[in-house]
Amino acid sequence: KMFLNVAQLLKHSIGLIKNKGNKEAVLVYIYWKPKTWNRNGEYQKIYEQHKYEIEDFSKRINKFLPFKCLTYSEFWNDNDKKYKEDIDKIKAKYDLEL
């Protein structure tokens, strides 16, 4: 079982490459990682596998398209004002403990 939805990321990659025109396109993957992920061995195994899958995908896709991945926590700690409203909405939904 894979935790990274490679098919979905490839679909988005194709769309970015096809429609980027003269602009630089970057595939950004934002994922949820609970604050308490390492308190339970089962979750730790899942997130370690997910991390491996992200690293493997990144090596492969970067040949064709820049790839950036970050957790929701990293995303909503971004201080860029143009994303503040979106960040606040995402934070309200995903900033929780298990």
N, C-alpha and C positions, 0 to 999 in steps of 0.2 A: 504494500500500500504506500502510495506517495501522498505527502501532505501539501506539496506545491502543485498547483493546477497549471502544469506546463502548457497544456492545450489552450487554455484561456490566455496565458501570457503570450503565446505565439500568435494567437488571433489578434491581440492588441498590437503586437510588434509589426505584423503585416500591415495593419491599418495605418500605423505611424509611418512606416517606410513608404507606403503607397501615397499617402496624403500630405507628407511633410513639405513638399515644394522646396523652396529655398531656405526654409527654417531648419534649425537644428532640432532633431527629435530625440527625446530621452524617454525610455520606458521606466516608469517608477512603480515599484511594488511596495505597497504599504500593508503591513500585516499586524494582527493582534497578538500581543504577548502579555499575558496577565502578570501583574506585579509579583504574584506569589508562585510563578511557574516552577521554581526550583524546590519548593517545599514537598513536592510529591514526586517520587521516582518515576512514576508513569508519565507525568507531564514533562519531566526533564528529558526523558527518552524521545518523546514526540518533538520537542523543540530542538534537540540536538540533531535529529533526523531532518527536520525542516531546514535548519541552518545548513546542513550538508547539501541538501537539494538546492537551496538558494545559491550557494557558492558554485556548485556544478553548473547550474543554469547560467549564472553570471559569466563564467568563463566561456561558455559556448555562444551566448547571445552578443557579448561585447565585440565579437568579430564583425557584427552586422549593425549593431545599434547600441549606443550607450545605455547602460542599465544601472539603476540606483534602487537600493532597497533600504527600508527603514521601518521601524515599528511605529505604531500609532503614537506612542509616547514620544518618540523622537520627532515625529511629524508635528504634533501639536505643541511641542516646546520650541518650534521654529518661531522666531520673532518677526517674520515678514508680515507686515500689516495687511497686505493685499489678500492674505489667506485667513485672517483672523476670524471672520464669520464662519467659514467652513471648519476651521480648527475647533472652534467652540462647540459646534454641532457634533463633530466626531468625538470630542472629549466627553461630552455629556453622555454619549452612548457607550463608549468603550473604556473609560477610565474607572475600572472597578476591580475589586479583589474577589477571588474565588472563595 
